[in-house]
Amino acid sequence: MYVVSIDKRGRILLPSEVRKRIGVKERSKLALRVRDDGVVELISLDKLRDEVAKVFEEKFKGWREEDHEASKLLSEIVS
């Protein structure tokens, strides 16, 4: 756990150890979410993007458009 301060403009300085741990650099984008229980969560959009890409890569591994039912139907209509 870290204790941070908020400046008069509402900015929070994240300690360097936290930035390294979550992989953010200057100009990185973070998603901020406030849960119903008042807990604030920061999520690195780069990390989130990488995780989503990994899920899609695994889900669609070996997928071929020509094997898709819609592609087959379109091919039959066009022929």
C-alpha positions in Angstrom: 0.0 0.0 0.0 1.2 3.5 -0.8 0.2 6.9 0.6 0.0 9.6 -2.0 -1.1 13.2 -2.0 -3.4 15.1 -4.2 -2.3 18.6 -5.4 -4.5 21.6 -5.7 -5.4 20.7 -9.3 -6.5 17.2 -8.3 -3.4 15.4 -9.6 -2.0 12.3 -7.9 1.7 11.5 -8.2 2.2 7.7 -8.6 5.4 6.6 -7.0 8.0 5.3 -9.4 7.8 1.8 -8.0 4.0 1.7 -8.8 4.6 3.0 -12.3 7.2 0.4 -13.0 5.0 -2.4 -11.5 2.0 -1.5 -13.7 4.2 -0.6 -16.7 3.2 3.0 -17.2 5.3 5.8 -18.6 4.8 9.5 -19.3 1.7 10.0 -21.3 0.4 6.5 -20.7 -3.4 6.2 -20.5 -5.1 4.8 -17.5 -8.7 3.8 -16.9 -10.0 5.0 -13.5 -13.0 3.2 -12.0 -14.7 3.9 -8.7 -16.4 0.8 -7.4 -19.7 0.9 -5.4 -17.7 0.3 -2.2 -15.7 3.5 -2.8 -12.5 1.8 -3.9 -10.7 3.5 -6.7 -9.1 1.3 -9.4 -6.5 2.3 -11.9 -6.0 0.1 -15.0 -3.3 0.5 -17.5 -5.0 0.7 -20.9 -1.8 -0.7 -22.6 -2.0 -3.8 -20.3 -5.7 -4.1 -20.8 -5.3 -3.9 -24.6 -2.6 -6.6 -24.5 -4.8 -8.9 -22.4 -7.8 -8.5 -24.7 -5.6 -9.1 -27.8 -4.3 -12.3 -26.2 -7.8 -13.5 -25.6 -8.8 -12.8 -29.2 -5.7 -14.5 -30.5 -6.4 -17.6 -28.6 -10.2 -17.6 -29.3 -9.7 -17.2 -33.1 -6.5 -19.3 -33.5 -6.9 -21.3 -36.7 -10.0 -19.4 -37.7 -10.5 -19.0 -41.4 -13.0 -16.6 -42.9 -13.9 -18.9 -45.8 -14.9 -21.6 -43.3 -17.4 -19.3 -41.6 -21.1 -20.0 -42.3 -21.8 -16.4 -43.4 -18.9 -16.5 -45.8 -20.2 -19.8 -47.3 -23.7 -18.3 -47.7 -22.4 -15.2 -49.3 -20.2 -17.2 -51.7 -23.3 -19.3 -52.7 -25.4 -16.1 -53.3 -22.7 -14.5 -55.4 -22.0 -17.6 -57.5 
